[in-house]
Amino acid sequence: MSTAGNVSSETIRKYFEEHWVKKGEKD
């Protein structure tokens, strides 16, 4: 967790989308 800049944003976004869609899009 040293280079928490662009990688974090991209990773989080992908992780969120992948987990969000699987959770049932709980807005």
C-alpha positions as CSV (number, residue, x, y, z in Angstrom):
1,M,0.0,0.0,0.0
2,S,2.8,2.3,-0.9
3,T,1.8,3.4,-4.4
4,A,-1.8,4.2,-3.5
5,G,-2.3,6.6,-6.4
6,N,-3.6,5.5,-9.8
7,V,-3.4,1.8,-9.2
8,S,-5.7,2.2,-6.2
9,S,-8.3,4.0,-8.2
10,E,-8.2,1.5,-11.0
11,T,-8.1,-1.5,-8.7
12,I,-10.8,-0.2,-6.4
13,R,-13.0,0.6,-9.4
14,K,-12.6,-2.8,-10.9
15,Y,-13.0,-4.5,-7.5
16,F,-16.1,-2.4,-6.8
17,E,-17.8,-3.0,-10.1
18,E,-17.0,-6.8,-9.9
19,H,-18.3,-7.0,-6.3
20,W,-21.1,-4.6,-6.8
21,V,-22.6,-6.4,-9.7
22,K,-22.3,-9.6,-7.8
23,K,-23.9,-8.2,-4.7
24,G,-27.0,-7.1,-6.6
25,E,-26.2,-3.4,-7.1
26,K,-27.0,-2.2,-3.7
27,D,-27.2,1.5,-4.2
